[in-house]
Amino acid sequence: MRKMKCDVLVAGAGLGGLTAGIALAREGFEVCVLEADTGRRADHWGFTIWPPGTRTLDWLGILDGVKAEGCRIESFRWLSGDGSERVSVDLARLEDVGTFVGILPSRLLNVLEAGAAANGVTILKGAADWEFTRGSDGLFEVRARTPGEEWLIGCKLIVGSDGPQSWLRRRLGINAWQWRPPGQVIVTGIGGPLDAAESRQAMGVGWSAGSVSLGHGKSWVYAILGRRDRRRSLEPFGAYEAIEPQARTALAELRDVAEIRPWSIRVRRWTTDGILLIGDAAHTVLPHIGLGGTMTLEDIPVLCKIASDALHKGDTSAARLGEFQRRRRRRVAYAHRVSEVWALSMTSRLPGFRLMRDFNFRRLAKNPEKVETFVRELSSPEPVRLGTRVGVLIP
């Protein structure tokens, strides 16, 4: 059995776990990351990272590497079911708030792993089997098994970033509430290049489809379907291609698609003595407006400040670590509301929802500055103002 000591053990080597590891290592702490998988999963979707996320990547010194492996998104465009443009946002006009980036998950994780290695973070892959106990001195003893190796790891703090189905959260007995858009599925895959560095979305009756440029000749292509449309899961791609000729090259190279049921997760508490949950383990956000990964990245500077203070003062109690949830709660709650309202508007066949959605888009087409203000405020670290929410009819 190999023995190791570290200050922080991070569960999960995904977006949140690796960025947390880099941030804490840059503060001078010894960090070990446990990852259940041994290799990369296939890419079936893409990240759209908003400015709060790219600011975190810049703070960590890896934004240039991420931009080189992805694509700077230059505009958002929303289309009607017949292909006419409803409203668009020129993101170049929002340069003062930061950068929007589209990128394949595998490419992003490659950059993060390189950043973790450069900062001395230890990553143990294949650690699907691990347990922990806490001694009377407040220190944790973690027993982990990787292929061909057993580990005994001592640490002061555990950070859980092991995804929506977090093993650590369940192990602690922390309740989580899951919400799914009724009957909704997303058919998603990686296609070929788009003609422009954009995020586009078309909305028909009971379906929506879209594409996001990810750079290097790749794009994320998806269709959002309601219950009645699931037997014809690929038809929206055909409808999307018919109304959006620029997406044809992307769809022509679409080979392998996955069908997922989207959900959001709310967790009652994110901390207990010596343990803190972040990212999807604490607050899974629906993917419909691309805020999930951004909310995870936005966690990291706050996590770093709270955890660093706790470790320096030798107090990793739930009372001290709970400041993390208190500081992040309002932003995450709003991301949940926005993404859930957006999800319902995508596939709902209820006349009231469709009429309200279409009325709102017609109104915003005449007042595009309201959409720009909304995107600008959502890209800031503060909750969106009530006046802006009223202006775009988002609660």
Residue pairs with C-beta under 8 A, 6 or more apart in sequence:
1 150
1 151
1 152
2 149
2 150
2 151
2 152
3 151
3 152
3 153
3 154
4 32
4 122
4 151
4 152
4 153
4 154
5 30
5 153
5 154
5 155
6 29
6 30
6 31
6 32
6 122
6 153
6 154
6 155
7 24
7 29
7 30
7 31
7 155
7 156
7 157
7 311
8 21
8 24
8 29
8 30
8 31
8 32
8 155
8 156
8 157
8 158
8 159
8 307
8 311
9 31
9 32
9 33
9 34
9 140
9 142
9 153
9 155
9 157
9 158
9 159
10 17
10 20
10 21
10 24
10 31
10 32
10 33
10 34
10 158
10 159
10 161
11 17
11 33
11 34
11 158
11 159
11 160
11 161
11 162
11 166
11 167
11 168
11 281
12 33
12 34
12 35
12 36
12 160
12 161
12 162
12 163
12 279
12 281
13 21
13 33
13 34
13 35
13 37
13 109
13 113
13 123
13 125
14 109
14 161
14 162
14 163
14 279
14 280
15 47
15 105
15 108
15 109
15 112
15 279
15 293
15 296
15 297
16 161
16 278
16 279
16 280
16 281
16 296
16 297
16 299
16 300
17 33
17 35
17 159
17 161
17 162
17 279
18 33
18 109
18 112
18 113
18 115
18 116
18 121
19 56
19 57
19 60
19 112
19 296
19 297
19 300
20 159
20 161
20 278
20 299
20 300
20 303
20 304
21 31
21 33
21 116
21 119
21 121
21 123
22 60
22 62
22 112
22 115
22 116
22 119
22 121
23 60
23 300
23 301
23 303
23 304
24 31
24 159
24 304
24 307
24 308
25 31
25 116
25 119
25 120
25 121
26 60
26 119
27 304
27 308
29 308
29 311
30 120
31 120
31 121
31 122
32 121
32 122
32 123
32 124
32 153
32 155
33 116
33 121
33 122
33 123
33 124
34 124
34 127
34 130
34 142
34 144
35 123
35 124
35 125
35 126
35 127
36 126
36 127
36 128
36 162
37 125
37 126
37 128
38 125
38 126
38 147
39 125
40 106
40 109
41 105
42 256
43 104
43 105
43 106
43 190
44 188
44 189
44 190
44 256
44 257
44 258
45 105
45 188
45 189
45 190
45 220
45 222
45 258
45 287
46 102
46 103
46 104
46 105
46 190
46 212
46 214
46 218
46 219
46 220
47 70
47 101
47 102
47 103
47 104
47 105
47 108
47 290
47 293
48 73
48 100
48 101
48 102
48 199
48 212
48 290
48 293
48 294
49 57
49 66
49 100
49 101
49 102
49 103
49 290
49 293
49 294
49 297
50 98
50 100
50 290
50 291
50 294
50 378
50 379
51 94
51 97
51 98
51 99
51 100
51 379
52 98
52 294
52 295
52 297
52 298
52 379
52 380
52 381
53 101
53 293
53 294
53 296
53 297
53 298
54 63
54 66
54 98
54 99
54 100
54 101
54 297
55 98
56 297
56 298
56 300
56 301
57 63
57 66
57 297
59 301
60 115
60 300
61 115
62 111
62 112
62 115
63 99
65 111
65 114
65 115
66 101
66 103
66 108
66 111
67 99
67 101
69 103
69 104
69 107
69 108
69 110
69 111
69 215
69 216
70 101
70 102
70 103
70 104
70 107
70 108
70 214
70 215
71 101
71 102
71 103
71 197
71 213
71 214
71 215
71 216
72 99
72 100
72 101
72 197
73 91
73 100
73 101
73 102
73 197
73 198
73 199
73 212
73 213
74 90
74 91
74 92
74 196
74 197
74 198
75 88
75 89
75 90
75 91
75 92
75 196
75 197
75 198
75 199
76 88
76 89
76 91
76 198
76 199
76 200
76 375
77 85
77 88
77 198
77 199
77 200
77 201
78 85
78 86
78 87
78 88
78 200
78 201
78 202
78 203
78 361
79 85
79 86
79 200
79 201
79 202
79 203
79 243
79 244
80 86
80 202
80 203
80 204
80 358
80 361
81 202
81 203
81 204
81 205
81 239
81 243
82 243
83 202
83 242
83 243
83 244
86 203
86 361
86 362
86 364
86 365
87 361
87 364
87 365
87 368
87 371
88 368
89 368
89 371
89 372
89 375
90 372
91 100
91 375
93 372
94 372
94 375
94 376
94 379
97 376
97 379
97 380
98 379
100 199
102 197
102 199
102 212
102 213
102 214
102 215
102 219
102 220
103 214
103 215
104 190
104 214
104 216
104 218
107 214
107 216
113 123
116 123
117 123
124 144
124 146
124 151
125 146
126 146
126 147
127 144
127 145
127 146
127 151
128 145
129 144
129 145
130 142
130 143
130 144
130 145
131 142
131 143
132 140
132 141
132 142
132 143
132 158
133 140
133 141
134 140
134 141
134 273
134 274
135 141
138 156
138 273
138 274
138 316
139 154
139 155
139 156
140 154
140 155
140 156
140 157
140 158
140 274
141 152
141 153
141 154
142 151
142 152
142 153
142 154
142 155
142 158
143 150
143 151
143 152
143 153
144 150
144 151
144 153
145 151
156 274
156 311
156 316
157 274
157 275
157 276
157 307
157 310
157 311
157 316
158 168
158 274
158 275
158 276
159 275
159 276
159 277
159 278
159 303
159 307
160 166
160 168
160 169
160 275
160 276
160 277
160 278
160 281
160 282
161 277
161 278
161 279
161 280
161 281
161 296
162 168
162 169
162 281
163 279
163 280
163 281
164 263
164 265
164 280
164 281
164 284
166 176
166 277
166 280
166 281
168 275
168 277
168 281
169 176
169 267
169 277
169 281
169 282
172 272
172 275
174 267
174 268
174 269
174 272
174 277
175 267
175 268
176 265
176 266
176 267
176 268
177 265
177 266
177 267
178 263
178 264
178 265
179 263
179 264
179 265
179 266
179 340
180 261
180 262
180 263
181 262
181 286
181 340
181 343
181 344
181 346
181 347
182 227
183 226
183 227
183 228
183 230
183 347
184 224
184 225
184 226
184 227
184 261
184 262
184 343
184 346
184 347
185 224
185 225
185 230
185 233
185 259
185 260
185 261
185 262
186 222
186 223
186 224
186 225
186 259
186 260
186 261
186 262
186 287
187 222
187 223
187 225
187 233
187 234
187 236
187 237
187 257
187 258
187 259
188 220
188 221
188 222
188 223
188 257
188 258
188 259
188 260
189 220
189 221
189 222
189 254
189 255
189 256
189 257
189 258
190 214
190 218
190 219
190 220
190 221
190 254
190 256
191 211
191 218
191 219
191 220
191 221
191 247
191 249
191 250
191 251
191 252
191 253
191 254
192 217
192 218
192 219
192 249
192 250
192 251
192 252
192 253
192 254
193 213
193 217
193 218
193 219
193 249
193 250
194 200
194 211
194 213
194 219
194 246
194 247
194 249
194 250
195 246
195 249
196 213
196 246
197 213
197 215
198 212
198 213
199 210
199 211
199 212
199 213
199 290
200 210
200 211
200 212
200 244
200 246
200 247
201 208
201 209
201 210
202 208
202 209
202 210
202 239
202 240
202 243
202 244
203 345
203 346
203 357
204 236
204 239
205 349
205 354
206 225
206 226
206 228
206 229
206 347
206 348
206 349
207 223
207 224
207 225
207 226
207 229
207 236
207 239
207 346
207 347
208 223
208 224
208 236
208 346
208 347
209 221
209 222
209 223
209 224
209 236
209 237
209 239
209 240
210 221
210 222
210 240
211 219
211 220
211 221
211 222
211 240
211 244
211 247
211 250
212 219
212 220
212 290
213 219
214 220
219 250
221 237
221 247
221 250
221 251
221 254
223 233
223 234
223 236
223 237
223 240
224 236
224 288
224 343
224 346
224 347
225 233
225 236
225 347
226 347
226 348
226 349
228 349
229 235
229 236
229 347
233 259
234 257
237 251
237 254
240 247
240 251
241 247
241 248
241 251
262 286
262 287
262 288
262 343
263 284
263 286
264 284
264 285
264 286
264 336
264 339
264 340
265 280
265 283
265 284
266 283
266 336
267 277
267 281
267 282
267 283
269 318
269 322
269 325
270 276
270 277
270 278
270 282
270 283
270 322
270 324
270 325
271 277
271 318
271 321
271 322
271 324
271 325
272 318
273 316
273 317
273 318
273 321
274 316
274 317
274 321
275 321
276 303
276 306
276 307
276 321
276 324
278 296
278 299
278 300
278 303
278 324
279 295
279 296
279 299
280 292
280 296
282 299
282 325
282 332
283 295
283 328
283 332
283 335
283 336
284 292
285 291
285 292
285 295
285 332
285 335
285 336
285 339
286 292
286 336
286 339
286 340
286 342
286 343
287 339
288 339
288 342
288 343
288 346
289 338
289 339
289 342
291 335
291 338
291 339
291 378
292 335
292 339
294 335
295 331
295 332
295 335
298 328
298 331
298 381
299 324
299 328
302 324
302 327
302 328
303 324
306 320
306 321
306 323
306 324
306 327
307 321
307 324
309 320
310 316
310 317
310 320
310 321
313 320
330 383
331 381
331 382
331 383
334 383
334 384
337 394
337 395
338 378
338 394
341 394
341 395
344 353
345 353
345 356
345 357
348 354
356 393
360 392
360 393
364 370
364 371
364 392
367 391
370 388
370 391
370 392
371 392
373 388
373 391
374 384
374 388
374 389
374 391
374 392
374 394
377 384
377 385
377 388
378 384
384 394
389 395
